[in-house]
Amino acid sequence: MPLRRSILILLIALVIGVAYRPLSAAAQSLTPLVVVQQAPRKPVSAKPPLLVLLHGFGANERDLLPMAARLDPRLAVASIRAPYQIRPDSYSWLNGNSADELDGARRTVLERIDQVADAMGADRSRVYLAGFSQGAMLTLAIALTEPEKIAGAAVLNGRLAAAVRDNHAVPERLRGFPILVTHGTDDQQIPIRSARDIRQALKPMGAAVDYHEFEAGHYISDFNVGVLDQWLKRRLATK
């Protein structure tokens, strides 16, 4: 599903009030977790670095893949489908807005990262996580609760969940941890104040924050992809 179509689905969901409430009974059963894997376009070692993508609410595992072709070719890429089906080809990471729901989603993604890294023969010390919208919220939750499990996190048009704000890793574990935060100033679904709130909340935690805001709505722009690519290149250069 194209990013702009996923934006429309999220907007409709927000209008009718279901985006962060429990899904309907028909959508409450977990669907099989699907992972799309892409080998590095330019292998340089026996164990490639791995980028794991988490799509937004109402999208699927194919949604973020187009930008992967524009990122560093040394990266192996895996895109995971969220577990709750909303409608055909549309999925959500959460079936509610509770701390338990977020914790379950976080643990599910970490399990899949381990499986994918093993299956692709990736360098487990160079696994980067990037998420958009709801996937960005989950990416940030993982980064701030279990930073040792990934090498860096890219938060694209996301927000900081209240459960994570109150229960994150101690600063000693987060000191120097690389986090990229990008957001569109014209985002009507998750306003720019959410990104600025993330930046402010991360200051006392000691993370190495790279922050960018730009004129765009609730989608991943060309500028966004360029910033993500440069951030990943800098990360790879340090490992």
KEFI-370610 format. One record per residue: x, y, z of N, C-alpha, C in turn; residue number from 1. Coordinates in nm, 3 decimals, padded with zeros to 5 digits. Example, Ala and Ser with C-alpha at 12.3 -4.5 7.8 and 13.67 -1.06 7.14 Angstrom:
// KEFI-370610
(pt (01.319; -00.569; 00.780); (01.230; -00.450; 00.780); (01.320; -00.330; 00.780); 1)
(pt (01.285; -00.225; 00.708); (01.367; -00.106; 00.714); (01.290; 00.003; 00.787); 2)
This chain:
// KEFI-370610
(pt (00.085; -00.120; 00.000); (00.000; 00.000; 00.000); (00.087; 00.123; 00.000); 1)
(pt (00.069; 00.218; -00.091); (00.151; 00.339; -00.094); (00.139; 00.416; 00.035); 2)
(pt (00.245; 00.493; 00.066); (00.244; 00.569; 00.189); (00.126; 00.665; 00.196); 3)
(pt (00.096; 00.731; 00.083); (-00.012; 00.829; 00.087); (-00.148; 00.763; 00.113); 4)
(pt (-00.166; 00.640; 00.064); (-00.291; 00.570; 00.093); (-00.297; 00.533; 00.241); 5)
(pt (-00.182; 00.494; 00.298); (-00.181; 00.462; 00.440); (-00.213; 00.585; 00.524); 6)
(pt (-00.170; 00.703; 00.474); (-00.203; 00.828; 00.544); (-00.354; 00.846; 00.549); 7)
(pt (-00.422; 00.823; 00.436); (-00.567; 00.838; 00.430); (-00.636; 00.743; 00.525); 8)
(pt (-00.588; 00.618; 00.532); (-00.648; 00.519; 00.623); (-00.633; 00.565; 00.767); 9)
(pt (-00.513; 00.616; 00.801); (-00.492; 00.663; 00.938); (-00.581; 00.781; 00.969); 10)
(pt (-00.595; 00.873; 00.875); (-00.681; 00.990; 00.897); (-00.825; 00.947; 00.921); 11)
(pt (-00.875; 00.853; 00.838); (-01.012; 00.804; 00.856); (-01.027; 00.739; 00.992); 12)
(pt (-00.925; 00.659; 01.031); (-00.931; 00.591; 01.160); (-00.936; 00.691; 01.274); 13)
(pt (-00.857; 00.797; 01.263); (-00.857; 00.896; 01.370); (-00.991; 00.968; 01.378); 14)
(pt (-01.051; 00.996; 01.262); (-01.179; 01.067; 01.260); (-01.289; 00.985; 01.327); 15)
(pt (-01.290; 00.855; 01.300); (-01.397; 00.772; 01.358); (-01.358; 00.715; 01.494); 16)
(pt (-01.234; 00.747; 01.538); (-01.197; 00.715; 01.675); (-01.157; 00.572; 01.699); 17)
(pt (-01.090; 00.504; 01.604); (-01.052; 00.366; 01.628); (-00.902; 00.344; 01.621); 18)
(pt (-00.824; 00.446; 01.591); (-00.681; 00.425; 01.567); (-00.611; 00.364; 01.687); 19)
(pt (-00.644; 00.405; 01.807); (-00.577; 00.352; 01.924); (-00.674; 00.293; 02.025); 20)
(pt (-00.789; 00.249; 01.975); (-00.881; 00.174; 02.058); (-00.879; 00.029; 02.013); 21)
(pt (-00.934; -00.063; 02.096); (-00.937; -00.202; 02.052); (-01.006; -00.217; 01.918); 22)
(pt (-00.952; -00.305; 01.835); (-01.010; -00.331; 01.704); (-01.137; -00.413; 01.719); 23)
(pt (-01.211; -00.425; 01.610); (-01.335; -00.501; 01.614); (-01.308; -00.647; 01.643); 24)
(pt (-01.413; -00.719; 01.680); (-01.397; -00.860; 01.713); (-01.336; -00.938; 01.599); 25)
(pt (-01.372; -00.900; 01.476); (-01.319; -00.971; 01.359); (-01.170; -00.949; 01.341); 26)
(pt (-01.118; -00.842; 01.400); (-00.977; -00.808; 01.379); (-00.891; -00.840; 01.501); 27)
(pt (-00.947; -00.905; 01.601); (-00.873; -00.926; 01.725); (-00.782; -01.048; 01.722); 28)
(pt (-00.797; -01.137; 01.627); (-00.710; -01.254; 01.620); (-00.580; -01.215; 01.551); 29)
(pt (-00.470; -01.270; 01.602); (-00.341; -01.241; 01.544); (-00.327; -01.307; 01.408); 30)
(pt (-00.273; -01.233; 01.314); (-00.245; -01.288; 01.182); (-00.101; -01.337; 01.180); 31)
(pt (-00.065; -01.427; 01.088); (00.073; -01.472; 01.079); (00.166; -01.354; 01.053); 32)
(pt (00.276; -01.349; 01.124); (00.370; -01.239; 01.105); (00.456; -01.267; 00.982); 33)
(pt (00.443; -01.180; 00.885); (00.513; -01.195; 00.758); (00.633; -01.100; 00.755); 34)
(pt (00.745; -01.151; 00.707); (00.866; -01.070; 00.695); (00.914; -01.075; 00.551); 35)
(pt (00.933; -00.959; 00.491); (00.995; -00.950; 00.358); (01.143; -00.922; 00.377); 36)
(pt (01.228; -01.003; 00.317); (01.372; -00.989; 00.335); (01.439; -00.955; 00.202); 37)
(pt (01.536; -00.866; 00.208); (01.614; -00.829; 00.091); (01.762; -00.837; 00.125); 38)
(pt (01.837; -00.912; 00.045); (01.980; -00.924; 00.067); (02.049; -00.793; 00.033); 39)
(pt (02.170; -00.769; 00.086); (02.242; -00.646; 00.050); (02.263; -00.636; -00.101); 40)
(pt (02.249; -00.516; -00.153); (02.275; -00.496; -00.296); (02.424; -00.489; -00.325); 41)
(pt (02.503; -00.462; -00.220); (02.648; -00.455; -00.235); (02.712; -00.520; -00.114); 42)
(pt (02.717; -00.654; -00.110); (02.776; -00.723; 00.006); (02.923; -00.688; 00.021); 43)
(pt (02.963; -00.659; 00.145); (03.103; -00.625; 00.171); (03.164; -00.711; 00.281); 44)
(pt (03.084; -00.794; 00.344); (03.136; -00.880; 00.450); (03.048; -01.003; 00.462); 45)
(pt (03.098; -01.100; 00.538); (03.022; -01.224; 00.555); (02.894; -01.198; 00.634); 46)
(pt (02.897; -01.100; 00.724); (02.780; -01.069; 00.806); (02.739; -00.923; 00.780); 47)
(pt (02.637; -00.902; 00.698); (02.598; -00.765; 00.665); (02.523; -00.697; 00.779); 48)
(pt (02.527; -00.564; 00.783); (02.439; -00.491; 00.875); (02.295; -00.508; 00.830); 49)
(pt (02.203; -00.497; 00.925); (02.061; -00.522; 00.896); (01.977; -00.402; 00.936); 50)
(pt (01.889; -00.362; 00.845); (01.789; -00.258; 00.873); (01.652; -00.324; 00.878); 51)
(pt (01.581; -00.306; 00.990); (01.447; -00.362; 01.008); (01.347; -00.248; 01.003); 52)
(pt (01.243; -00.263; 00.919); (01.143; -00.158; 00.897); (01.011; -00.195; 00.962); 53)
(pt (00.949; -00.097; 01.030); (00.817; -00.116; 01.092); (00.721; -00.015; 01.032); 54)
(pt (00.620; -00.064; 00.962); (00.525; 00.023; 00.893); (00.428; 00.091; 00.989); 55)
(pt (00.349; 00.183; 00.937); (00.251; 00.256; 01.017); (00.117; 00.187; 01.024); 56)
(pt (00.025; 00.247; 01.100); (-00.110; 00.195; 01.117); (-00.181; 00.189; 00.982); 57)
(pt (-00.242; 00.075; 00.952); (-00.320; 00.060; 00.830); (-00.239; 00.024; 00.707); 58)
(pt (-00.107; 00.008; 00.721); (-00.022; -00.029; 00.608); (00.017; -00.176; 00.619); 59)
(pt (00.121; -00.216; 00.548); (00.167; -00.355; 00.554); (00.317; -00.360; 00.530); 60)
(pt (00.369; -00.481; 00.524); (00.514; -00.500; 00.516); (00.576; -00.448; 00.386); 61)
(pt (00.497; -00.418; 00.286); (00.550; -00.368; 00.159); (00.559; -00.214; 00.156); 62)
(pt (00.498; -00.149; 00.252); (00.478; -00.005; 00.245); (00.609; 00.074; 00.244); 63)
(pt (00.705; 00.037; 00.326); (00.829; 00.113; 00.338); (00.941; 00.062; 00.247); 64)
(pt (00.917; -00.049; 00.179); (01.024; -00.109; 00.099); (01.076; -00.021; -00.014); 65)
(pt (00.993; 00.060; -00.080); (01.048; 00.143; -00.189); (01.166; 00.229; -00.148); 66)
(pt (01.167; 00.278; -00.024); (01.279; 00.363; 00.015); (01.406; 00.283; 00.040); 67)
(pt (01.393; 00.152; 00.062); (01.511; 00.069; 00.089); (01.609; 00.071; -00.028); 68)
(pt (01.557; 00.083; -00.150); (01.643; 00.084; -00.268); (01.729; 00.210; -00.275); 69)
(pt (01.695; 00.311; -00.195); (01.768; 00.437; -00.196); (01.860; 00.452; -00.075); 70)
(pt (01.867; 00.348; 00.005); (01.953; 00.351; 00.123); (02.083; 00.278; 00.096); 71)
(pt (02.174; 00.285; 00.189); (02.307; 00.227; 00.170); (02.299; 00.082; 00.121); 72)
(pt (02.365; 00.050; 00.009); (02.351; -00.084; -00.050); (02.416; -00.196; 00.030); 73)
(pt (02.492; -00.162; 00.132); (02.553; -00.265; 00.216); (02.453; -00.328; 00.313); 74)
(pt (02.339; -00.264; 00.329); (02.240; -00.310; 00.427); (02.157; -00.426; 00.376); 75)
(pt (02.143; -00.528; 00.457); (02.034; -00.623; 00.439); (01.909; -00.557; 00.497); 76)
(pt (01.794; -00.583; 00.439); (01.671; -00.515; 00.482); (01.562; -00.618; 00.510); 77)
(pt (01.491; -00.597; 00.619); (01.375; -00.681; 00.652); (01.260; -00.591; 00.692); 78)
(pt (01.143; -00.616; 00.636); (01.023; -00.539; 00.669); (00.919; -00.634; 00.726); 79)
(pt (00.868; -00.601; 00.845); (00.780; -00.691; 00.918); (00.636; -00.643; 00.909); 80)
(pt (00.544; -00.737; 00.887); (00.401; -00.705; 00.890); (00.350; -00.709; 01.033); 81)
(pt (00.272; -00.609; 01.071); (00.213; -00.605; 01.205); (00.110; -00.718; 01.221); 82)
(pt (00.080; -00.756; 01.345); (-00.001; -00.877; 01.367); (-00.152; -00.863; 01.357); 83)
(pt (-00.208; -00.741; 01.374); (-00.354; -00.728; 01.377); (-00.407; -00.676; 01.244); 84)
(pt (-00.496; -00.755; 01.182); (-00.552; -00.714; 01.054); (-00.672; -00.622; 01.076); 85)
(pt (-00.671; -00.507; 01.009); (-00.781; -00.412; 01.016); (-00.881; -00.440; 00.905); 86)
(pt (-00.826; -00.458; 00.786); (-00.901; -00.490; 00.665); (-00.801; -00.557; 00.572); 87)
(pt (-00.841; -00.610; 00.457); (-00.744; -00.675; 00.369); (-00.624; -00.586; 00.339); 88)
(pt (-00.506; -00.641; 00.365); (-00.378; -00.573; 00.337); (-00.350; -00.455; 00.428); 89)
(pt (-00.422; -00.442; 00.538); (-00.401; -00.332; 00.632); (-00.387; -00.387; 00.774); 90)
(pt (-00.282; -00.342; 00.845); (-00.250; -00.404; 00.973); (-00.211; -00.299; 01.078); 91)
(pt (-00.222; -00.341; 01.205); (-00.187; -00.256; 01.317); (-00.095; -00.333; 01.412); 92)
(pt (-00.003; -00.261; 01.476); (00.084; -00.324; 01.575); (00.014; -00.343; 01.708); 93)
(pt (-00.093; -00.268; 01.733); (-00.159; -00.270; 01.863); (-00.308; -00.299; 01.848); 94)
(pt (-00.364; -00.366; 01.949); (-00.508; -00.385; 01.957); (-00.558; -00.316; 02.083); 95)
(pt (-00.526; -00.187; 02.094); (-00.559; -00.111; 02.213); (-00.447; -00.013; 02.240); 96)
(pt (-00.455; 00.057; 02.352); (-00.358; 00.162; 02.381); (-00.297; 00.144; 02.520); 97)
(pt (-00.296; 00.021; 02.570); (-00.246; -00.005; 02.704); (-00.096; -00.031; 02.703); 98)
(pt (-00.037; -00.020; 02.821); (00.105; -00.050; 02.836); (00.133; -00.197; 02.802); 99)
(pt (00.040; -00.285; 02.837); (00.058; -00.427; 02.806); (00.058; -00.452; 02.656); 100)
(pt (-00.029; -00.382; 02.583); (-00.032; -00.396; 02.438); (00.102; -00.354; 02.377); 101)
(pt (00.152; -00.240; 02.421); (00.279; -00.191; 02.369); (00.393; -00.284; 02.405); 102)
(pt (00.391; -00.337; 02.526); (00.497; -00.429; 02.568); (00.491; -00.557; 02.485); 103)
(pt (00.370; -00.607; 02.456); (00.358; -00.726; 02.374); (00.410; -00.703; 02.233); 104)
(pt (00.377; -00.588; 02.175); (00.427; -00.555; 02.041); (00.578; -00.542; 02.041); 105)
(pt (00.631; -00.481; 02.143); (00.776; -00.464; 02.155); (00.847; -00.600; 02.159); 106)
(pt (00.795; -00.690; 02.241); (00.857; -00.823; 02.253); (00.844; -00.902; 02.123); 107)
(pt (00.732; -00.887; 02.054); (00.712; -00.956; 01.926); (00.816; -00.911; 01.824); 108)
(pt (00.838; -00.780; 01.815); (00.935; -00.728; 01.718); (01.076; -00.776; 01.753); 109)
(pt (01.112; -00.773; 01.879); (01.246; -00.817; 01.918); (01.268; -00.965; 01.886); 110)
(pt (01.165; -01.046; 01.904); (01.176; -01.188; 01.868); (01.197; -01.203; 01.718); 111)
(pt (01.123; -01.124; 01.638); (01.138; -01.133; 01.493); (01.274; -01.082; 01.449); 112)
(pt (01.327; -00.982; 01.516); (01.461; -00.934; 01.481); (01.564; -01.044; 01.500); 113)
(pt (01.556; -01.114; 01.611); (01.649; -01.225; 01.634); (01.636; -01.331; 01.525); 114)
(pt (01.513; -01.366; 01.489); (01.491; -01.469; 01.388); (01.544; -01.425; 01.252); 115)
(pt (01.515; -01.300; 01.214); (01.558; -01.250; 01.084); (01.709; -01.238; 01.078); 116)
(pt (01.770; -01.187; 01.183); (01.915; -01.173; 01.185); (01.983; -01.308; 01.168); 117)
(pt (01.931; -01.410; 01.235); (01.986; -01.545; 01.220); (01.964; -01.598; 01.078); 118)
(pt (01.843; -01.579; 01.026); (01.810; -01.632; 00.894); (01.893; -01.567; 00.784); 119)
(pt (01.923; -01.439; 00.798); (01.997; -01.366; 00.695); (02.147; -01.363; 00.721); 120)
(pt (02.189; -01.423; 00.831); (02.331; -01.422; 00.863); (02.384; -01.282; 00.889); 121)
(pt (02.300; -01.196; 00.947); (02.336; -01.056; 00.968); (02.425; -01.039; 01.090); 122)
(pt (02.495; -00.927; 01.093); (02.578; -00.890; 01.206); (02.487; -00.841; 01.318); 123)
(pt (02.474; -00.919; 01.424); (02.379; -00.887; 01.531); (02.416; -00.759; 01.604); 124)
(pt (02.541; -00.716; 01.594); (02.581; -00.591; 01.660); (02.551; -00.469; 01.574); 125)
(pt (02.503; -00.491; 01.450); (02.471; -00.379; 01.360); (02.330; -00.395; 01.305); 126)
(pt (02.235; -00.406; 01.395); (02.093; -00.413; 01.357); (02.028; -00.279; 01.389); 127)
(pt (01.975; -00.214; 01.286); (01.913; -00.082; 01.302); (01.763; -00.096; 01.278); 128)
(pt (01.686; -00.019; 01.355); (01.541; -00.026; 01.349); (01.488; 00.109; 01.304); 129)
(pt (01.399; 00.107; 01.203); (01.338; 00.231; 01.155); (01.188; 00.210; 01.143); 130)
(pt (01.111; 00.304; 01.197); (00.966; 00.291; 01.191); (00.900; 00.422; 01.152); 131)
(pt (00.783; 00.410; 01.089); (00.704; 00.525; 01.049); (00.571; 00.527; 01.124); 132)
(pt (00.532; 00.642; 01.179); (00.403; 00.661; 01.244); (00.387; 00.565; 01.362); 133)
(pt (00.289; 00.476; 01.359); (00.274; 00.381; 01.469); (00.399; 00.295; 01.482); 134)
(pt (00.460; 00.260; 01.370); (00.585; 00.185; 01.373); (00.699; 00.265; 01.435); 135)
(pt (00.694; 00.398; 01.421); (00.795; 00.484; 01.484); (00.776; 00.487; 01.635); 136)
(pt (00.651; 00.493; 01.680); (00.624; 00.488; 01.823); (00.681; 00.360; 01.883); 137)
(pt (00.661; 00.248; 01.814); (00.710; 00.119; 01.861); (00.863; 00.115; 01.855); 138)
(pt (00.920; 00.170; 01.750); (01.066; 00.177; 01.738); (01.127; 00.251; 01.856); 139)
(pt (01.068; 00.365; 01.891); (01.118; 00.444; 02.003); (01.101; 00.370; 02.135); 140)
(pt (00.990; 00.297; 02.148); (00.967; 00.219; 02.270); (01.076; 00.114; 02.287); 141)
(pt (01.114; 00.048; 02.180); (01.219; -00.054; 02.187); (01.353; 00.010; 02.221); 142)
(pt (01.383; 00.122; 02.155); (01.511; 00.189; 02.177); (01.527; 00.234; 02.322); 143)
(pt (01.420; 00.283; 02.382); (01.430; 00.341; 02.515); (01.413; 00.239; 02.627); 144)
(pt (01.370; 00.119; 02.596); (01.356; 00.016; 02.700); (01.462; -00.092; 02.691); 145)
(pt (01.505; -00.126; 02.570); (01.608; -00.229; 02.554); (01.710; -00.187; 02.448); 146)
(pt (01.785; -00.080; 02.476); (01.879; -00.028; 02.376); (01.989; -00.126; 02.338); 147)
(pt (02.018; -00.222; 02.425); (02.123; -00.319; 02.394); (02.085; -00.413; 02.280); 148)
(pt (01.956; -00.421; 02.248); (01.909; -00.516; 02.147); (01.927; -00.465; 02.003); 149)
(pt (01.948; -00.334; 01.986); (01.965; -00.278; 01.852); (02.081; -00.178; 01.856); 150)
(pt (02.131; -00.142; 01.737); (02.247; -00.052; 01.729); (02.205; 00.093; 01.709); 151)
(pt (02.079; 00.118; 01.679); (02.031; 00.253; 01.657); (01.886; 00.251; 01.613); 152)
(pt (01.817; 00.364; 01.628); (01.674; 00.370; 01.598); (01.642; 00.497; 01.521); 153)
(pt (01.562; 00.482; 01.415); (01.515; 00.595; 01.335); (01.365; 00.610; 01.357); 154)
(pt (01.323; 00.724; 01.409); (01.184; 00.751; 01.446); (01.128; 00.852; 01.346); 155)
(pt (01.046; 00.804; 01.252); (00.998; 00.886; 01.142); (00.850; 00.921; 01.163); 156)
(pt (00.822; 01.046; 01.195); (00.685; 01.092; 01.220); (00.617; 01.009; 01.328); 157)
(pt (00.681; 01.000; 01.442); (00.626; 00.920; 01.551); (00.595; 01.001; 01.674); 158)
(pt (00.573; 00.932; 01.784); (00.545; 00.997; 01.911); (00.599; 00.911; 02.024); 159)
(pt (00.612; 00.968; 02.141); (00.660; 00.896; 02.258); (00.540; 00.847; 02.339); 160)
(pt (00.529; 00.716; 02.354); (00.418; 00.658; 02.430); (00.433; 00.691; 02.579); 161)
(pt (00.321; 00.719; 02.645); (00.323; 00.754; 02.786); (00.385; 00.644; 02.870); 162)
(pt (00.359; 00.517; 02.835); (00.412; 00.406; 02.912); (00.564; 00.403; 02.908); 163)
(pt (00.622; 00.447; 02.797); (00.769; 00.449; 02.784); (00.827; 00.572; 02.851); 164)
(pt (00.756; 00.683; 02.843); (00.803; 00.805; 02.911); (00.823; 00.780; 03.060); 165)
(pt (00.736; 00.699; 03.118); (00.741; 00.673; 03.261); (00.828; 00.552; 03.298); 166)
(pt (00.862; 00.469; 03.200); (00.935; 00.345; 03.229); (01.036; 00.317; 03.119); 167)
(pt (01.144; 00.391; 03.118); (01.249; 00.370; 03.019); (01.378; 00.325; 03.089); 168)
(pt (01.474; 00.285; 03.011); (01.602; 00.242; 03.067); (01.671; 00.359; 03.136); 169)
(pt (01.757; 00.328; 03.231); (01.829; 00.432; 03.303); (01.926; 00.502; 03.207); 170)
(pt (01.961; 00.628; 03.235); (02.050; 00.703; 03.145); (02.182; 00.633; 03.116); 171)
(pt (02.233; 00.557; 03.211); (02.360; 00.487; 03.189); (02.351; 00.390; 03.072); 172)
(pt (02.234; 00.331; 03.052); (02.216; 00.238; 02.940); (02.189; 00.310; 02.809); 173)
(pt (02.138; 00.432; 02.815); (02.101; 00.506; 02.695); (02.208; 00.605; 02.650); 174)
(pt (02.308; 00.627; 02.735); (02.407; 00.730; 02.703); (02.478; 00.699; 02.572); 175)
(pt (02.471; 00.792; 02.477); (02.536; 00.776; 02.348); (02.461; 00.691; 02.248); 176)
(pt (02.344; 00.640; 02.286); (02.268; 00.555; 02.194); (02.214; 00.641; 02.080); 177)
(pt (02.240; 00.602; 01.953); (02.199; 00.687; 01.840); (02.051; 00.676; 01.805); 178)
(pt (01.984; 00.790; 01.805); (01.842; 00.797; 01.768); (01.822; 00.910; 01.667); 179)
(pt (01.766; 00.877; 01.553); (01.729; 00.976; 01.453); (01.580; 01.007; 01.469); 180)
(pt (01.546; 01.134; 01.479); (01.406; 01.177; 01.488); (01.379; 01.272; 01.372); 181)
(pt (01.283; 01.238; 01.285); (01.244; 01.326; 01.176); (01.091; 01.343; 01.178); 182)
(pt (01.046; 01.460; 01.132); (00.901; 01.486; 01.136); (00.868; 01.599; 01.040); 183)
(pt (00.750; 01.591; 00.979); (00.701; 01.696; 00.892); (00.627; 01.803; 00.970); 184)
(pt (00.657; 01.929; 00.944); (00.591; 02.038; 01.017); (00.443; 02.050; 00.981); 185)
(pt (00.403; 01.992; 00.866); (00.263; 01.999; 00.823); (00.186; 01.871; 00.852); 186)
(pt (00.242; 01.785; 00.936); (00.177; 01.658; 00.969); (00.049; 01.685; 01.048); 187)
(pt (-00.064; 01.645; 00.994); (-00.193; 01.666; 01.060); (-00.235; 01.546; 01.145); 188)
(pt (-00.174; 01.430; 01.123); (-00.210; 01.312; 01.201); (-00.132; 01.305; 01.332); 189)
(pt (-00.001; 01.325; 01.324); (00.083; 01.332; 01.444); (00.155; 01.466; 01.437); 190)
(pt (00.106; 01.568; 01.503); (00.160; 01.703; 01.488); (00.308; 01.713; 01.524); 191)
(pt (00.371; 01.816; 01.471); (00.514; 01.837; 01.492); (00.549; 01.848; 01.639); 192)
(pt (00.456; 01.890; 01.722); (00.486; 01.902; 01.865); (00.524; 01.766; 01.925); 193)
(pt (00.480; 01.656; 01.863); (00.517; 01.524; 01.913); (00.667; 01.500; 01.897); 194)
(pt (00.722; 01.542; 01.782); (00.866; 01.526; 01.760); (00.945; 01.615; 01.854); 195)
(pt (00.897; 01.737; 01.874); (00.967; 01.829; 01.965); (00.960; 01.778; 02.108); 196)
(pt (00.850; 01.713; 02.141); (00.835; 01.651; 02.273); (00.937; 01.537; 02.289); 197)
(pt (00.954; 01.457; 02.184); (01.053; 01.349; 02.189); (01.192; 01.408; 02.212); 198)
(pt (01.227; 01.510; 02.136); (01.360; 01.573; 02.150); (01.382; 01.622; 02.292); 199)
(pt (01.281; 01.686; 02.350); (01.294; 01.738; 02.485); (01.305; 01.625; 02.586); 200)
(pt (01.227; 01.519; 02.568); (01.229; 01.406; 02.662); (01.360; 01.330; 02.658); 201)
(pt (01.425; 01.327; 02.541); (01.549; 01.251; 02.528); (01.671; 01.321; 02.586); 202)
(pt (01.663; 01.452; 02.604); (01.780; 01.527; 02.652); (01.838; 01.473; 02.781); 203)
(pt (01.757; 01.453; 02.887); (01.816; 01.403; 03.012); (01.853; 01.255; 03.009); 204)
(pt (01.813; 01.185; 02.904); (01.843; 01.043; 02.896); (01.985; 01.015; 02.843); 205)
(pt (02.046; 01.113; 02.780); (02.183; 01.096; 02.733); (02.198; 01.033; 02.597); 206)
(pt (02.089; 01.009; 02.526); (02.099; 00.950; 02.392); (02.161; 01.049; 02.295); 207)
(pt (02.222; 00.996; 02.188); (02.280; 01.079; 02.083); (02.172; 01.106; 01.979); 208)
(pt (02.103; 01.219; 01.990); (01.985; 01.247; 01.909); (02.023; 01.330; 01.787); 209)
(pt (01.979; 01.285; 01.672); (01.992; 01.360; 01.547); (01.850; 01.400; 01.506); 210)
(pt (01.818; 01.528; 01.515); (01.679; 01.575; 01.498); (01.665; 01.658; 01.371); 211)
(pt (01.557; 01.629; 01.294); (01.528; 01.704; 01.173); (01.377; 01.724; 01.159); 212)
(pt (01.336; 01.846; 01.131); (01.199; 01.871; 01.092); (01.201; 01.948; 00.960); 213)
(pt (01.097; 01.928; 00.880); (01.096; 01.984; 00.746); (00.953; 02.002; 00.700); 214)
(pt (00.935; 02.078; 00.593); (00.800; 02.106; 00.543); (00.745; 01.985; 00.469); 215)
(pt (00.661; 01.909; 00.535); (00.600; 01.789; 00.477); (00.485; 01.747; 00.567); 216)
(pt (00.399; 01.661; 00.516); (00.288; 01.609; 00.593); (00.321; 01.474; 00.653); 217)
(pt (00.218; 01.390; 00.666); (00.234; 01.260; 00.730); (00.274; 01.156; 00.624); 218)
(pt (00.394; 01.171; 00.575); (00.449; 01.078; 00.476); (00.600; 01.090; 00.479); 219)
(pt (00.667; 00.997; 00.414); (00.813; 01.000; 00.407); (00.853; 01.069; 00.278); 220)
(pt (00.915; 01.185; 00.292); (00.954; 01.265; 00.177); (01.092; 01.224; 00.126); 221)
(pt (01.130; 01.278; 00.011); (01.264; 01.253; -00.043); (01.370; 01.303; 00.054); 222)
(pt (01.345; 01.418; 00.115); (01.439; 01.471; 00.213); (01.456; 01.374; 00.329); 223)
(pt (01.345; 01.318; 00.373); (01.346; 01.222; 00.484); (01.434; 01.102; 00.451); 224)
(pt (01.418; 01.048; 00.331); (01.498; 00.933; 00.290); (01.646; 00.969; 00.286); 225)
(pt (01.677; 01.089; 00.236); (01.816; 01.132; 00.230); (01.878; 01.145; 00.369); 226)
(pt (01.804; 01.201; 00.463); (01.853; 01.214; 00.600); (01.875; 01.077; 00.663); 227)
(pt (01.781; 00.987; 00.642); (01.794; 00.851; 00.695); (01.916; 00.782; 00.637); 228)
(pt (01.938; 00.797; 00.507); (02.053; 00.734; 00.442); (02.184; 00.785; 00.500); 229)
(pt (02.196; 00.916; 00.516); (02.319; 00.973; 00.571); (02.341; 00.930; 00.716); 230)
(pt (02.233; 00.923; 00.792); (02.243; 00.878; 00.931); (02.292; 00.734; 00.937); 231)
(pt (02.238; 00.648; 00.851); (02.281; 00.508; 00.848); (02.427; 00.496; 00.804); 232)
(pt (02.466; 00.573; 00.707); (02.607; 00.571; 00.662); (02.702; 00.609; 00.776); 233)
(pt (02.664; 00.708; 00.855); (02.748; 00.746; 00.969); (02.753; 00.635; 01.072); 234)
(pt (02.642; 00.567; 01.092); (02.642; 00.456; 01.187); (02.734; 00.343; 01.139); 235)
(pt (02.724; 00.310; 01.010); (02.805; 00.201; 00.957); (02.954; 00.235; 00.962); 236)
(pt (02.985; 00.363; 00.950); (03.125; 00.404; 00.953); (03.189; 00.390; 01.090); 237)
(pt (03.106; 00.382; 01.194); (03.159; 00.373; 01.331); (03.168; 00.231; 01.380); 238)
(pt (03.118; 00.135; 01.304); (03.118; -00.005; 01.347); (03.223; -00.086; 01.275); 239)
